[in-house]
Amino acid sequence: MTLNNNGIDKTIKLCQLSQLAIDLAENAQAHQEFINCLLEHQCYRDCIDFMAHALEKDKAICWGFECQQSVAANHNPKEARLMDLISEWLNSPTDENRRMHESSLDTIGVGSPVAWLSMAIFWSGGSLTPVGSAVVEAQPFMTGHAVSGSQLLTIYDQDAKYQDKRFHLFIEKGAQLISHSKRHNATNDQPQDRGWGSLD
């Protein structure tokens, strides 16, 4: 499964949506229906935020990773190394690999989209305290917030004339991830093909 098991109301409560998006959600019965509605009303920022919380945590991080790969030329050496560690966790999501991401914001800085994606991993499950200490888990919204923040930092870091194109590219990557899962599960509720091109 790619989308989380929460109802749409529970997912929306995790997000930081505009008032327009909240109003549109009143008539939506399912995650995909709401995503399509947001796209129809050009609520692209809201769509990024909602998808980051609607996807299961590992899938949201995978989506963020694929988007970061599309802008890898912009990464500094520390971010490039961190991308390797993110890849390691995606391939082997052990607690040891998760804890490698604990101090990413301190090491690289809050202005780095890759650092936020890394923190999404640390907050995705397991305790936030040192091994052997009392277990303290992250709040349910924290991974989604970090993935959304990573995506939006990357989009707004670009020249304004490229922002819409990057919104479209990132949303399309998320839609493809959802569509692949839908086809795998032999359902018909697939995302609409918007015909958006690549960033090239």
ABEGO torsion letter per residue (X at the ends): XABBABBAAAAAAABBBBAAAAAAAAABABAAAAAAAAAAAGBAAAAAAAAAAABBAAAAAAAAAAAAAAAAAABBAAAAAAAAAAAAAAABBBAAAAAAAAAAAAAAEAABAAAAAAAAAAAAEEBABBBGBBBBBBBAAAAAAAAAAAAAAAAAABBAAAAAAAAAAAAAAAAAAAAAAAAAAGBABBBBBAGBBBAX
